Amino acid sequence: MKDTVTLHRPMLEGLMADLIGHDRTPAAYVVYLAIWSAGDGGRVALSYADLAARTGLARRTVQTAIAHLHRRQLVAIEPGAPTEVRRYQPLTPWRRWAD
């Protein structure tokens, strides 16, 4: 595991203001950052329990945050069997906006 994680300025400033200020879902921002850091921006397999342990949030709060991130198209969820650990891909829509 690397000691550093690269974050983009729009992720820190724009996404934080959007999820925390506008949507009033700070847990979604924390979960997004946890997914990003676990996979260093790439696809990663994490259970709700893993995300809860990484963030200090309740498992149900993590589930709600994931649903919100998926609805906002900030996280892609790889489909699998109901009992499989989900694979998440953090999405970066601000990169499309910059082009």
N, C-alpha and C positions, 0 to 999 in steps of 0.2 A: 504494500500500500504506500502511495506517495504521501509526503508530508504537506504538500501544497496542492491547492485546487485553483484553477483559473476561472474567474468569474468575469463576465462581460459587464461593462458599466450599465447598459440598459437593463440587465438583470437586477443589478443592485438598486438602481434608481427608479426606472420606469415600472418594472414588474412589482417591486415592493410597494410603490405608491398605488398601483392598480389593484393588487390583491388585498393589501392592508387598508388603504385609504378608501378606495372606491367600493370594493366588494365586501369589505369588513370580514375578511377571512385570513387572519394572520397565520392560522395553522396551515393553510394551503401554501403559503409562501415558505414556511419552515419545511414542510414536506417536500416541496419542489427542490429546495436547496439540499436536503438530505439525499434525494434521488440523484441530483446532479453530482454531488460529491462522492457518492458511493460508486458511481460509474464513470466519474471524471467527464461527465457530459455525454457519455454513451449509454447504450442499453444495459440494464442491470436487473437481475432477479432479486426481489426483496419481498418478504412476507409482510403482512400488516404488523405482526409482532416485531419483526426486525425494524421496521420504520418507527414503531412506537418506542422501541428501546433507543434508537438513534436520536429521536427528537424529544423524548420525555413527554410525549402526548399520549392520551388514551388511545387504545386500538380503534374504538368507534370514531374518535376525532380524526384519526388517520384515514379511515374509510371515507368519511365525509369529505375530507380534503382531497383525496384522490379523485372522488367523483366530481368535485368542483374543477379540479385541474383538467380532467378529461373533457368535461363540458366546455371549458374555455379553450380547448385544443392546445393546452400547454404540456400535456403528457399523453403519449401514445401508449396504449396497453396492448400487449401481445396476447391474443386469445389463447386459451388453453383449457384444460379440464377444470372443473369447479374446485377440485382439491389441490391443483398444482400451484406452486408459487408463481405469481405473475411477474412478467418481465415488463419493465417500464423504460420508455425512451423519453427523456425530457426534450421538449420541442423549443425552438428558438424563433418565434415569429418575428421578432424585432430585426433579425438578420434579413428577412425578406423586405421589411419596410425600408431598410437602409439602402437597398439596391435601387 
